[in-house]
Amino acid sequence: MNNNKIQISKEKRDYMISEIKTYFSKERNEDLGDLASMIILDFFIEKLAPEFYNQGVYDSQKYMMDRVEDLLEIQKY
């Protein structure tokens, strides 16, 4: 297993494929099949998802650092 690749469950993958199909149908008036939707999803997972993931890691790290700084406020003198 490659730990650097974003993994999603089959249920979430199926849901995302359904959402892609719905989007293309409603917004672009195009009917996509499962294969085309899977290819689009794979593209997003490979090329775009790491950026969102990394931003989430950065935001979490910043949040945690802010909370650690808050710990100094409970010091007793």
Secondary structure in CASP SS format (residue, H / E / C, confidence):
PFRMAT SS
TARGET T0000
AUTHOR 0000-0000-0000
METHOD secondary structure of the structure
MODEL  1
M C 1.00
N C 1.00
N C 1.00
N C 1.00
K C 1.00
I C 1.00
Q C 1.00
I C 1.00
S C 1.00
K H 1.00
E H 1.00
K H 1.00
R H 1.00
D H 1.00
Y H 1.00
M H 1.00
I H 1.00
S H 1.00
E H 1.00
I H 1.00
K H 1.00
T H 1.00
Y H 1.00
F H 1.00
S H 1.00
K H 1.00
E H 1.00
R H 1.00
N C 1.00
E C 1.00
D C 1.00
L C 1.00
G C 1.00
D H 1.00
L H 1.00
A H 1.00
S H 1.00
M H 1.00
I H 1.00
I H 1.00
L H 1.00
D H 1.00
F H 1.00
F H 1.00
I H 1.00
E H 1.00
K H 1.00
L H 1.00
A H 1.00
P H 1.00
E H 1.00
F H 1.00
Y H 1.00
N H 1.00
Q H 1.00
G H 1.00
V H 1.00
Y H 1.00
D H 1.00
S H 1.00
Q H 1.00
K H 1.00
Y H 1.00
M H 1.00
M H 1.00
D H 1.00
R H 1.00
V H 1.00
E H 1.00
D H 1.00
L H 1.00
L H 1.00
E H 1.00
I H 1.00
Q C 1.00
K C 1.00
Y C 1.00
END
